[in-house]
Each structure stands twice: as C-alpha cells, then as structure tokens.
Amino acid sequence: MQKDIHEICNGKNENELKKCMKLKNHNLLNVFKVNDNYIIGIYEGSLSKYDILIKYRQKQKNGKWSRIRTPKHIHWAVDILMKIQAEPELTKKFLNFLLEQWEKIEPIQDEKERKKRTSIEYLVKKYSNQLNGYHKLSRKGEYSVKFLIFLAELLMTQEKTNREDAYMFKKLLQALEEGDNIFNIVSIASHTGR
C-alpha cells in the first residue's frame, strides 16, 4: 500500500522529506523540518546563478500538511505584528537582531556555499543562542521563532544573492521595528510600494 503525502511528510528521514517537498521542474538543494510543524525546501532558483527558491509546508490543526507554499513578506509581517502586541519589547529586540543580521549577510558566491548556507546544520549552528533567547515569542502569532529566524536568513540571503543592492526585507524590518503605521507595513510587505 502506497503512503499518502501526509504520511510521507510525517517521515523523519531525508528521502521522505524530499518526496514531501518534490516540485516538478525544480531541483531541491536542501530540505529539513523545523519544530515538527514546518518543512522547508530550498531549490535552485532562476533569477541569478546562485539564486535560491524557498518553499514550505505547515502542519495544520487537523494534523495534515498544507500544500507547498511560497513564504510571503506579508505573512511574516502579520506574525510579527501579533508578537509586537503581546511582547513589544522582546519583539523589537528581535527585530533589531534581524536588522543586524541583514547587515552581515553576504550574497552566495558559489555552489558549495549555496548548499552549505541553506542547510539545517548551518542555520542551527549560526543561530543556536538566539533560538533560546527569543523562544518566548513562539507562544504568540502563527510561526515559531526558529521558523522565523531560519526563514529570515534564507530570504535575506536570497535577496542579496539576486541583487546586492536589495532592500525589501530590510525596509520591512525597519518599518516593523519603528512601529510604522499598518498601511505602510502592508504596502512594503505586499510589494505595492505605495
């Protein structure tokens, strides 16, 4: 009897996760689970030589896995707004930390680096201290801090790899950290630029 996609996604080994995150016409570079509630897949992108494409699945309340999704800035922003309402000081500290990371992240320069910097081992090692320091924020909003940090790192890396003068994610972080009005935040997060 063949397993359905939800059974496959609940698997623990890399081959099952690869099957879970398989996308037609996309080469999967890395795949990993985050908190047993998210599966992140990183694929070869097409916007630049070392572009990455980020997708994820989320375990739903009924125990089934969502379809494969593309992370959107707007979802990230709404979750941070929820965290700000519950824990304003800690969330602003978290946003400052992410803005510091923005300044440090460099574009991917080669294939070996792309494979390494999109791996769970790299992300856990790089952010182990912060995962503990901000874990309280995981209690509010939709996403865990671990998922947000890993996703932020990947989104920043993606933006900077495709355009060294990229600014969209940084602009969103700044608007959230400064407590900008909801219309500006939504405009930035949804790329309308108004």
C-alpha positions as CSV (number, residue, x, y, z in Angstrom):
1,M,0.0,0.0,0.0
2,Q,1.4,3.4,-1.0
3,K,1.7,6.1,1.6
4,D,-0.2,9.3,1.1
5,I,1.6,12.7,1.1
6,H,0.7,13.4,4.8
7,E,2.3,10.1,5.9
8,I,5.4,10.9,3.7
9,C,5.7,14.4,5.2
10,N,5.4,13.0,8.7
11,G,8.5,10.9,8.0
12,K,11.8,11.5,9.7
13,N,14.3,10.6,7.0
14,E,15.6,12.9,4.3
15,N,14.3,10.8,1.4
16,E,10.7,11.1,2.8
17,L,11.2,14.8,3.2
18,K,12.5,15.1,-0.4
19,K,9.4,13.3,-1.6
20,C,7.2,15.5,0.5
21,M,8.7,18.7,-1.0
22,K,9.1,17.5,-4.6
23,L,8.3,20.1,-7.1
24,K,8.1,19.5,-10.8
25,N,10.9,21.2,-12.8
26,H,12.7,22.3,-9.6
27,N,16.0,20.9,-8.3
28,L,15.8,20.6,-4.5
29,L,19.1,21.7,-2.8
30,N,18.1,21.1,0.9
31,V,15.1,20.1,2.9
32,F,14.5,20.0,6.7
33,K,11.9,20.1,9.4
34,V,11.5,22.9,11.9
35,N,9.8,22.1,15.2
36,D,7.9,19.1,13.5
37,N,5.4,21.8,12.3
38,Y,7.2,23.1,9.2
39,I,9.1,21.6,6.4
40,I,11.3,24.0,4.5
41,G,12.6,23.2,1.0
42,I,15.3,25.2,-0.8
43,Y,15.5,24.8,-4.5
44,E,17.7,26.2,-7.3
45,G,16.2,29.5,-8.4
46,S,16.5,31.1,-11.8
47,L,17.0,34.8,-11.1
48,S,20.7,34.6,-10.8
49,K,23.5,32.0,-10.9
50,Y,23.2,31.0,-7.2
51,D,19.6,32.0,-6.7
52,I,17.5,30.0,-4.2
53,L,13.8,29.4,-4.2
54,I,12.2,28.9,-0.8
55,K,9.1,26.8,-0.2
56,Y,7.5,25.3,2.9
57,R,4.7,23.2,4.2
58,Q,3.0,23.7,7.6
59,K,1.3,21.1,9.7
60,Q,-2.3,22.2,10.1
61,K,-4.5,21.9,13.2
62,N,-6.1,18.7,11.8
63,G,-2.6,17.1,11.6
64,K,-2.4,17.2,7.8
65,W,0.2,19.1,5.9
66,S,-0.6,22.2,3.9
67,R,0.2,22.3,0.2
68,I,3.6,23.6,-0.7
69,R,3.7,27.3,-0.1
70,T,5.9,30.2,-1.0
71,P,6.7,32.4,2.0
72,K,5.4,35.9,1.6
73,H,6.6,39.0,3.3
74,I,3.0,39.8,4.3
75,H,2.6,36.6,6.3
76,W,5.9,37.3,8.1
77,A,4.8,40.9,8.8
78,V,1.4,39.9,10.2
79,D,3.0,37.3,12.5
80,I,5.5,39.9,13.8
81,L,2.7,42.4,14.4
82,M,0.9,39.8,16.5
83,K,4.1,39.2,18.5
84,I,4.5,43.0,19.0
85,Q,1.1,43.3,20.5
86,A,1.9,40.5,23.0
87,E,5.6,41.2,23.7
88,P,6.5,44.6,22.4
89,E,10.0,45.0,24.0
90,L,11.2,41.4,23.2
91,T,9.8,41.7,19.6
92,K,11.6,45.0,19.0
93,K,14.8,43.4,20.3
94,F,14.2,40.5,17.9
95,L,13.7,42.9,15.0
96,N,16.9,44.8,15.9
97,F,18.7,41.4,15.9
98,L,17.4,40.6,12.4
99,L,18.4,44.1,11.2
100,E,21.9,43.4,12.4
101,Q,21.9,40.1,10.5
102,W,20.8,41.9,7.4
103,E,24.0,44.0,7.5
104,K,26.2,40.9,8.0
105,I,24.7,38.6,5.3
106,E,26.6,38.3,2.1
107,P,25.4,37.0,-1.3
108,I,26.1,33.4,-2.2
109,Q,29.2,33.2,-4.4
110,D,29.5,29.5,-5.4
111,E,27.6,26.2,-5.4
112,K,29.4,24.7,-2.3
113,E,28.4,27.8,-0.3
114,R,24.8,27.7,-1.5
115,K,24.5,24.1,-0.4
116,K,26.1,24.8,3.0
117,R,24.2,28.0,3.8
118,T,20.8,26.5,3.1
119,S,21.4,23.5,5.4
120,I,19.7,23.0,8.7
121,E,23.1,22.3,10.3
122,Y,24.4,25.7,9.2
123,L,21.3,27.5,10.5
124,V,21.2,25.8,13.8
125,K,24.9,26.4,14.5
126,K,24.6,30.0,13.4
127,Y,21.5,30.8,15.5
128,S,21.6,28.5,18.5
129,N,22.0,31.3,21.0
130,Q,19.2,33.4,19.5
131,L,16.8,30.5,19.3
132,N,16.9,30.2,23.1
133,G,16.9,34.0,23.7
134,Y,13.7,34.7,21.8
135,H,11.8,31.4,22.3
136,K,9.1,33.2,24.4
137,L,7.9,34.9,21.1
138,S,6.9,31.5,19.7
139,R,3.9,31.4,22.1
140,K,2.2,34.3,20.1
141,G,1.4,34.5,16.5
142,E,1.4,31.8,13.9
143,Y,5.1,31.0,13.5
144,S,7.8,29.8,15.8
145,V,10.9,31.9,16.4
146,K,13.0,29.1,14.9
147,F,11.0,29.1,11.7
148,L,11.1,32.9,11.5
149,I,14.8,33.1,12.1
150,F,15.6,30.4,9.5
151,L,13.2,31.9,7.0
152,A,14.6,35.4,7.6
153,E,18.1,34.2,7.0
154,L,17.1,32.4,3.8
155,L,15.0,35.4,2.5
156,M,17.9,37.8,3.2
157,T,20.3,35.5,1.5
158,Q,18.0,35.1,-1.5
159,E,17.5,38.9,-1.9
160,K,21.2,39.7,-1.5
161,T,22.3,36.9,-3.9
162,N,19.9,38.2,-6.6
163,R,20.7,41.9,-6.1
164,E,23.5,43.1,-3.9
165,D,21.6,46.4,-3.6
166,A,18.4,44.7,-2.4
167,Y,16.4,46.4,0.3
168,M,12.9,45.0,0.5
169,F,13.3,42.7,3.6
170,K,15.4,45.3,5.4
171,K,12.8,48.0,4.7
172,L,10.1,45.7,6.1
173,L,12.1,45.0,9.2
174,Q,12.7,48.7,9.7
175,A,9.1,49.6,9.4
176,L,8.1,46.9,11.9
177,E,10.8,47.9,14.3
178,E,10.0,51.6,14.1
179,G,6.3,50.9,14.7
180,D,5.3,52.3,11.3
181,N,1.6,52.6,10.5
182,I,-0.2,49.5,9.4
183,F,-0.8,50.8,5.9
184,N,2.9,51.4,5.3
185,I,3.8,48.0,6.7
186,V,1.3,46.2,4.5
187,S,2.4,48.2,1.5
188,I,6.0,47.2,2.0
189,A,5.2,43.6,2.8
190,S,2.9,43.2,-0.3
191,H,5.4,45.0,-2.6
192,T,2.9,47.6,-3.7
193,G,5.4,50.4,-2.9
194,R,2.7,53.0,-2.2
